């Protein structure tokens, strides 16, 4: 398996959105996470994803499910967090090329 690429802008925006949604829960998230763990049988390890850690699609789906937000709404927030993540013909491929150069 090849090296995993990391688009810094995307990872940072995702982490920021998770942090904001996390904080919007007014500190009840730990007990809710424990309830989710009991119900689903999986600890989400949210702490890892609020610190610019690469997240898989499956894990992101689980986090969104837990935070009660659709993936499409989540990614709208991600695009609002960093305008460079919105598609523009003029900048097509720039972030991907930058990630592969590292």
C-alpha positions as CSV (number, residue, x, y, z in Angstrom):
1,X,0.0,0.0,0.0
2,X,1.3,3.4,-0.9
3,X,1.9,6.4,1.3
4,X,-1.3,8.1,2.4
5,X,-1.6,11.7,1.3
6,X,-2.7,14.4,3.6
7,X,-4.3,17.6,2.3
8,X,-3.4,19.9,5.2
9,X,-6.2,22.4,4.5
10,X,-8.8,19.7,4.4
11,X,-7.6,17.9,7.5
12,X,-7.5,21.2,9.4
13,X,-11.0,22.3,8.3
14,X,-12.5,18.9,9.2
15,X,-10.8,19.0,12.6
16,X,-12.1,22.6,13.2
17,X,-15.7,21.6,12.2
18,X,-15.6,18.6,14.5
19,X,-14.3,20.8,17.3
20,X,-17.1,23.3,16.8
21,X,-19.8,20.6,16.7
22,X,-18.2,19.0,19.7
23,X,-18.3,22.3,21.7
24,X,-21.9,23.0,20.6
25,X,-22.9,20.0,22.6
26,X,-22.1,22.0,25.9
27,X,-19.9,19.4,27.6
28,X,-22.4,16.5,27.4
29,X,-20.5,14.8,24.7
30,X,-18.5,12.5,26.9
31,X,-21.6,10.9,28.5
32,X,-23.3,10.8,25.0
33,X,-20.2,9.2,23.6
34,X,-20.4,6.6,26.4
35,X,-24.0,6.0,25.6
36,X,-23.2,5.7,21.9
37,X,-20.4,3.2,22.7
38,X,-22.9,1.1,24.8
39,X,-25.5,1.2,22.0
40,X,-23.2,0.8,19.0
41,X,-20.3,-1.0,20.6
42,X,-17.7,1.4,19.2
43,X,-15.8,4.2,20.9
44,X,-15.3,7.0,18.4
45,X,-12.1,8.4,19.9
46,X,-13.3,12.0,19.0
47,X,-10.3,13.5,20.8
48,X,-8.0,12.2,18.1
49,X,-10.0,13.9,15.3
50,X,-10.0,17.4,16.9
51,X,-6.2,17.6,16.5
52,X,-5.6,17.5,12.7
53,X,-5.6,13.7,12.5
54,X,-6.5,12.1,9.1
55,X,-10.0,10.6,9.3
56,X,-11.3,7.7,7.1
57,X,-14.7,8.1,5.4
58,X,-16.2,5.4,7.6
59,X,-15.0,7.0,10.8
60,X,-16.2,10.4,9.6
61,X,-19.6,8.8,8.8
62,X,-19.7,7.4,12.4
63,X,-18.7,10.8,13.9
64,X,-21.4,12.6,11.8
65,X,-24.0,10.0,12.9
66,X,-23.0,10.5,16.5
67,X,-23.1,14.3,16.1
68,X,-26.5,14.1,14.3
69,X,-25.4,15.8,11.1
70,X,-25.5,14.5,7.5
71,X,-22.2,14.1,5.6
72,X,-23.4,16.7,3.1
73,X,-24.2,19.3,5.8
74,X,-20.8,18.5,7.4
75,X,-18.9,19.1,4.2
76,X,-20.8,22.3,3.6
77,X,-19.4,23.5,7.0
78,X,-15.9,22.3,6.0
79,X,-16.1,24.3,2.8
80,X,-17.3,27.4,4.8
81,X,-14.3,26.8,7.1
82,X,-11.8,27.1,4.2
83,X,-12.8,28.6,0.9
84,X,-9.9,26.9,-0.9
85,X,-11.8,23.6,-0.5
86,X,-14.6,24.7,-2.7
87,X,-14.2,23.6,-6.3
88,X,-13.0,26.3,-8.7
89,X,-11.8,25.6,-12.2
90,X,-8.9,28.0,-11.8
91,X,-7.5,26.1,-8.8
92,X,-8.3,22.6,-9.9
93,X,-5.8,20.1,-8.6
94,X,-3.6,22.5,-6.7
95,X,-4.2,21.1,-3.2
96,X,-3.8,17.6,-4.5
97,X,-0.5,18.3,-6.2
98,X,0.7,20.1,-3.1
99,X,-0.1,17.0,-1.0
100,X,1.6,14.6,-3.3
101,X,4.8,16.7,-3.4
102,X,5.3,16.2,0.3
